[in-house]
Amino acid sequence: MKKPNRSPSPSRWLAYSILSQWEEKKGFADHLLDENLAGSNLSLRDQRLVQTLVFGCLRHLYLLDFWIDCLAQRGKGSLPAPLLRILRLALYQSAFLDHIPQHAILGESLLLCDCLKLEGLKGLANALIRKFQAHRSDLEARLQDHPQRLSLRTSHPQWLVDWALNRFGPEKGERWLDFNNTIPRVFLKPLVSRIESTASPSPFSQRLVNAALHLLDQIPEASLAPDRSGLFLPAGCQISSLEAIQKGQAYIQDPGASHAVELLDPQPGEKILDLCAAPGGKTLQIADRVAGAADITAVDSQKVRLGLLEQNLKRCGFDNVGVVCRDLLADPFPESFQAHAVLLDAPCTGLGTLRRRVDLRYRLEPTDIPELADKGFQLLTNASRWVMPGGRLVYSTCTLTAEENEQAVRRFLLAHPDAWRLETEIFTPAHLFDKAESAAHELDDSDGSYCARLTRK
């Protein structure tokens, strides 16, 4: 979208443009954000504002539309799409960004109307924004009486609300829905073998703590994770400028994502397969735990994502990891291809990542769950053929559905009762699945995930 001569602040114009592209189904929100910011000359501060506006409007899309529907005399359906987007931006800022003055929100919104040749609707925009600012408490009361209150308040499709309440129970289900609208912190994971000058005989867990403390010395404004396995970066931190990233001493990964590799327990000298590996966070973790001294092959079917994996491996100095582009369902490896340990990070609905993938909730359909569960089972079946006797197979996802997680594993075990044994499985965050009430009522900083370790008899 070409920027007109008369325009509001560049950050708001770009946020409006990205939201327009997303609504026109030109791409996923995070991809559109990255592409547009890369082509802009905005300061880091303005880039952060664009991200806040775009992701905020999408996180609260249903709630914003509910408010607009109540405010407009003939409902939101009577408003042209450009005006509706302007109102979403205005109401989001008014409701959630306390540091922006109300008069500035109104002024920028009217400038957007000018830019988009909506001069005839400026009066309506002005009236609706002022009405919201004056009568928000009345709108909250109307929301409480709505039959789909939870869907609207948390901006999740009703089917997903019903699923969450059934899976976790009313209280935990509602907490999970609210959690998905929180802003996730960025977690920096150290690469022990890239930080240590000489290999230490200490257990890897202690070496990981030492590496995290080393990073903390470099980034004192960061905070050490409770288990001391990495750092939570401060808001607004420019990741690409960090010395640890530039030197290949660390990578970005959600705290819960490390469980799968911990279960895999890769050892030096082993042959290891990392399946559906891109963009490579778990591959880096595997290579780090063995200090590169293993025969590691990372496999994925998507060439673009494999390119990101190769870049990450090169940046972190793990050039000896093999990278293979292969569709593991259409073109599986022969059964003679055997490994000591295989990690399968199966494609899934990604319900554990809704905080980060802000528009995913609007793209998913209930039918995606059984379809992806079946795909995960087929991949698990294929992956099992490449594990040598006595070897280990870890199945992991970043979702929370029983069908894609524990039920897929149980289905596999029933099909191979004499060949495989389930050793352990990890559900993250744990207290969502505990029958006893957790001591901590707040969700932790981990995305949702599942992993299970199976051993071939």
N, C-alpha and C positions, 0 to 999 in steps of 0.2 A: 504494500500500500504506500503510495507516494505521499510524502509529508507536504502539506500545503504551506503556503507562505505565512498565513496567519494561523497560529496554532497555540495550544496550551503548552505546558512544560513537556520537554521531549520524553521524559519518563512516562508520563500519563498517556501521551500519544502512542508510544510504543506498546504500553500495556493494552490499550484499546485495540491496537492493530493485531496483537497476538491473540487476544480473546476472539476477535473477528475471524481470524484464520482457524482457530480451534473450532468455533461454531460451524464454520464451513467445511469441517472435517478434512483440513489440509495436513493434519499430523497430530501426534500426541503432544500434550501440553509441554512436557519437559524438553522434547526435541525442538518444538517451535520456539521455546524460550531461548535455548542455546543458540539456535540458528540466527535469531533476530539480534540477540545481544552481541554475537560475534561480528555482525555486520554494522554495529552501531559505534558511535564515538562517545558513549556515555561514560561518566565517571563511575568508579566502583560503587560509590554511594547511590547514584541514580540507578545503576544496574540492580542493586539490592532492592530498591523501591519497586522497580518493574516486577521482579520476582515475587515480592510480597503482594502486590496488587493482583497479578495473574493467578498465583496459587491461592490467594485468599478468596478471590471471587469464585474459583472453582471448588474450593473446600466447602464453601457456604452457599453454593448455587441454589439449592432448593429453598433455603431460608430467605435469601435475597429475593427470589421470585415470588415467594409467598407474601413478603412485605409489599412488593410492587403491586401484586394482584389486589391486595387490600386497599392500597392507596389510590390506584387508578379507578376512576368512576365506572368504567366499563371493563375493568380487569386488564391484566398484562397482555392478553391476546389482542387488545385494541391498539397496542403501541407498536410502532415500526421497530424492526430489529436494532438499528443503530441507537435509537433512544433507549431501548431496553438495556443495551450494554452500558451506555453512559450512566443510567440509573443504578445498575449493579455496582459499578465502580464507586459511585458516590455513596451509596448506602453502606457498602463494605467499609469504606474509609470512615464514615460517620460512626458506625457501630463498633469497629474493631481497632482503629488506629487513633488512639486518644491524642497523640502528639501533633496531629494535623488539625489546625483550626477549622471550625465549621464554615467560616466565610471563605476560606481558601478552597475547600471542597466544592462549595457552590460555584465560586468563580471559575475554577478549572472545568467544571461540568458544562457551564454555559459556553466557555471557549471551545470545548469539544463540539457542542451544537453548531457553533459558527463554522468550524472546520469542515463539518460533515454536511453543510448546507441545510441545517435543520433550524434556521432562524425562526420559522413559523411555530416551532415547538419549544422555543426557549422559555416562554411563559409557563407552559405546562411542566417542563423540567424543573423550573424554579419553584413552582407551587408544590410539586410532589416531594422534592428534596426538603423543603422547609416543613412540609407537613410531617414527614418522617421524623425530622429532628424535634418537632414539638409533641408528637403523639406516639413515640415508640412504646411507652408503657401500655397504651391501648392495644397495640399490635401484639405485644407479648401475651396479653390476656386472651386475645382471639386465638392465638396459637395453642394455648392450653386446652381449648375446647375443641380443637380440630381432631377428627378421628385418626389422622395420620401424623399426629404431633411429633412422634419420635423421628419419623422419616424426614419431615420438614426441618425440625430443629437441628438434626445432625447431618442433613443433606446426604442421605443414603437412599437408594431405591427401596421400596417397601419390601420386596422379596429378600433383600439383604438384611434388613432389620429383622424380619421374621426368622431368617436363618440364624442370626446372631443370638436372638433371644432363646431359640430352641437349642442351640449348641452350648451356650454358656450359662443360660438362666437369665432372668430379667435384670438383676442387678449388675452382674458381670458383663452381660451383653450390652447394656446401655453404657457402661464404662468403656467398653471396647469401641463402641461407635463414637463416643466423645474423644477417645484417644486418637482416632484416625484424623481428627481435625487439629491436633497439636502439631507444632513445628518440630521436626526431629533434629536432634543435635548431630553434628558430624563427628564420626569416630575415626581416629587415626591409629592404625595398627602397626606396631614396629616389626621390621624384618630383622630378627635376631642375628642371622648369619651375615647380614650386611652391616651391622653395627659393631659386632665383636671383632676385635683385632686378631684374636686367636680363639679357637674353639675352647669352650669351658667344659669341664667334666660335670658341672652341676646339672640337676634335672632341668628339662626344657622350661618347665613352668617358672622356675626361679630366674632362668636366663631371660625369659620374656619380661618379667617384672623389671629386671635390671635395664633391659633395653627401653622399656617404657619410661623409666626414670631418666635415662639418658636423653630421650626426646623432650621430657619435661624441662630439663635444663635449657634446651634450645628454645622452647616455647613456654615460658613461665606463666603466660596468661591463660594457658590451657588448664584443664582439670583432669586429675588422674581418675580413671574408672575405679569403682569400688573393689573390683578384683585385681586391679593394678595391671591389667593386660594391655592397656592402651590409654589414649587420651581423648577426651571430649574437647573439641576445638571451640574457641569463643565465637559468638555470632559475628558474621561479617568477615571472618578470616579468609584471606585470599589463598586458597589451597595450593595453587600452582606455584606460588612464590615461596613456599616453605622449603627450607634447605633440605629437610628430610625427604621431601617428595622429589626434589631435583636430583638428589644424590642416590635415589633408589633405596632409601633406608626405611621407607614406610609406605603404606597404601591406605586407601579409604575402604572401610568395610563395616557393616553393621555388627554390633557386639555379638548378636546371636548367631551370626553366620559362621563363626569359628567352630561351633560344636561338631559339625559334620567331619571336619578334618581331624579334630581331636579323637572322634570315634574311629576314624580310619587308621590312626596311629601309624603313619608311614615311617619306614625304617630305611637307613642307608643300605644300598645294594639291592633293594627290591625293584621289581618291575611294577609300575603303578600307572593305572589308567584314570584320567579325570574326564568324565563324559558330560556332555552339554556344559562345557567348561567356560565359555566366553561370558563376560569380558575378562575373567581370569583371577578374581580375588582368591578363590580356593586353590587355584593352581599355584599362585604365589605362596600361599600358606603351606602347601605341601612341599614345594621346593625349599622353602625356608627351614622347615623342620628337619629335612635331611641334608641341609647345607648344599643342595644341588647334587649330592652324591647318590643319585638313584636314577633309574631309567624311567623317566616320566613322559607320558604322552597325553596331551590335552586334545580333546576332540569336540568339534561343534559343527553343526550343519550350515551355519550362517557366516558367509565370507566376511561381511562387514564387521561383525562382532569379533570374529577371529583376528581381524586386523588390530582391534583394540587390545586383544589378549597378547598379541605379538609385541605391540608397543610397550605394554606393561612389563612383559618378561625382559625385553631389552633394557628398559629403564632401570630395572632392578638387578640386572646382571645375571639372569638365569637363561643364558643363550642356549644351554644344552637341553632344554625342554623341547620335545618334539611337538609339533602342532599339525593336526590333521583335520581337513574339512571333509566331513562324511555324515551322511544321513544314516543313523543307526537303526532305523526301521526299514528303509528301502534298500540299504546297502550295508548290512552288518558285517563285522569282521568274521572270518572263519573261526570255527570252534577251536582250531589248533592254536589260535592266538590266546595265550594264557598270561595272567598277571597275578602277583601276590595280593594286590589290593586294588579294588575298583571303587571309585566314587561316582555315583550317578546323581547329578543335581537336576532332577526331572522338571520338564516344563509343567507349569501349574497355573491356577487362577491368580496367584499372587496376593491373596487376601491378607497376608501378613505384612504387606508393603504399602498399604493404602495411605499412610502418612506421606510417603515419599512420591508415590505415583498418584498424584492428586486426582487425575481424571479417570483412573482405572475403574472406579466404582460405577461410572456411567457407561462404560464399554462392556462390562461383563453381563452375561445372561445366565439364568439358572441352569440352562442346558450345558454351559461350559464345564460345570463341575463333573458330571459323568463322562463327558467326552475326554477331558484331560486326565481323569482318573484312569480311564481305559488306556490312554496313551502312556501314562506313567507305568502301568502294569506291564504293557508290552515292552517298554524300554527296560524295565527291571528284569523281565524274563530274558531278553537278549543279553543284558549286561552280565547276568549270572553265568552265562556260557563261557565267559572269558576269565573266570576266576578259577585258579588252580585248586586242587584239593587242599583243605586246610587254610585256604585264603579268606580274605575279608571283602565284604561288599557293603558299602554304605549307601543307603537311599535317602535323599534329602529333598525337601521342597521349601518354598517360602510362602506356603499357604497354611490354612487352619482347618480345612474341611476333613472330616473323617474319611470320606470316600477317596480323596487323593493321598491321604497319609496312612494311618494305621490300617484302614480297611484294604488298601492296595497291597500292603505288606502281608496281611493275613491271607488275602487271596492268593498271593504268590506262594506262601508257605503251605497252604492247603494243596496247591498244585504240585509241590515238591516236598512231601512230608519226610522223605528218607534222605534227602540230600542237603537240607539247609536247617540251620538253627538260628533263631532270633536271640541275640545276646542282650541288647539293650535298645531303648529308644528314648529320645528327648523331645519334649514339647516345650516350645517357647512362645510367649512367657508362661512359665510353669503354673502360676496361680490361676490362670484362666481355666485350667483343666483339673485343678485340685478340687476334690469334693469338700474337703475341709477348708474353711475360710482362711485365706492367706493372712499372715500377720501384716503384710504391706498391702494396703487397699489401693494404692496408686500403681498403675502399670509402670514397669521400668522403662529404660531407654532402648530396649531391644525391639526390633521388628518381630513379627510372628513367624515361626518356622517349625519344621519337624525333621528329625533324622533318626534312622534306625540302622543298627549294625547287625549284619547277618554273617554267619560263618559257614563255609562249605565243609560238610563232613567228609 
